[in-house]
Amino acid sequence: MSWNLETRNNNLSSISSETYDLVIIGGGITGAGILLDATSRGLKAILIEKEDFASGTSSRSTKLIHGGLRYLKNLEFKIVRETGKERAIAYKNAPHLVVPEKMILPIQTGGTYGKLMTSFALWMYDWLADVAKPERRRMLNKEQTLALEPNLKPDLLKGSGFYSEYRTDDARLTLEIIKTAQKSGAVALNYIEATTLKYNENGKINSIVANDNLNNNSIEIKGKAFINACGPWSDEIRQLDQSMNNKRLHLTKGVHIVIDSYKLPLKNSVYFDVEGGRMIFAIPRGKVTYIGTTDTNYDGKKDNPNVTMEDVNYLINAANEMFPSIQLKLEDVQSSWSGLRPLIHEEGKSPSELSRKDEIFLSPKGLITIAGGKLTGYRIMAQKVVDIVCERLKINQKCITDSIQINGYGKEIDKNRF
């Protein structure tokens, strides 16, 4: 099936006469996963997105499908186990979009983990994530580590952990999941912005009034169930529904910088300590290396989160501390990107301490909101909310997305693209 402007216009012309089993607001990775799950269970589903698909957080991540090693530090074992399993499923169903990536975790004097703790943490990571034997961690000494990555700071280096993660193109993955759902009859429309929620005589949501931002037309979308998967914008939809409770989102900003690979030539990704107890990545990708991410509170404009000089200098200083020979300067930065994490607020916790777990908010008016979570866990997040929809609609169909091959499966892999 084609997926173009003509398809969009044809779908728009028929919307007003349809009543959908499920209406999804938000066209990022979570909304895309929900659309595929719902459609694969036989639901008549539609997804709307106010801008381009994946234009928010789902195109501004670190581009990793990873099990979340850092969450072991916070003792969040359930997240590590769940995302580790989801990582394996993502690779199985989309090997053209999720590619293996070797990662080095340097062990330094005074670092977050010593040699024994690093070995144990990576062993625990492999076990919880059910990592295949050939991809399990190896512990390297100083000489072996420097042979792999000679630009690492040698002074305090004691060795490293060498383990496996996966790299992806987050926006492309989102698009291909939507295309997979569309092949089974799902409808996905971008530049459609929800403006009003409407309710029946029992006070339950039964339609959305939305604006077609391309043609400046108002349309009404009727449905039996409604899911809010708007990421950083989720609370705005909850406010439309007047269903804000004691839970709210806490937005944090993550910034990455991009430099030419000749300035920092890496054969493997490096996950390293920075001042203040955080850890960041340096990841080679084709002709560039990108470095990130920051983790700071954010309360500015959501549609285009800014990148400040403080953000850039933080990453430059971090890179120069771990790779002192490169002498990175501001003029070496080719570009940058900034994304927002929609975390669940917890009083008294710093941005890095906030859990990356997902949470579901159920409105008494029928709106289902899914927030928080990680890119890696998109499929299981979708399963949770579609299970609720199926229960409400009395549809007895189990989730099968763990075995659905994503559009483009079997294509030759261009690793430099990722």
Secondary structure by P-SEA (a helix, b strand, c coil): ccccaaaaaaaaaccccccccbbbccccaaaaaaaaaaaaacccbbbbbcccccccccccccccccccaaaaaacaaaaaaaaaaaaaaaaaaccccbbbbbbbbbbcccccccaaaaaaaaaaaaaaacccccccbbbbcaaaaaaaccccccccccbbbbbcccccaaaaaaaaaaaaaaaabbbbbccccccbbbbcccccccbbbbbcccccbbbbbbbcbbbbccccaaaaaaaaacccccbbbbbbbbbbbbbbcccccccbbbbbcccccbbbbbcccccbbbbbbbbbbbcccccbbbbcaaaaaaaaaaaaaacccccccccccccbbbbbbbccccccccccccccbbbbbbbccbbbbbccccccaaaaaaaaaaaaaaaaaccccccccccccccccccccccccc
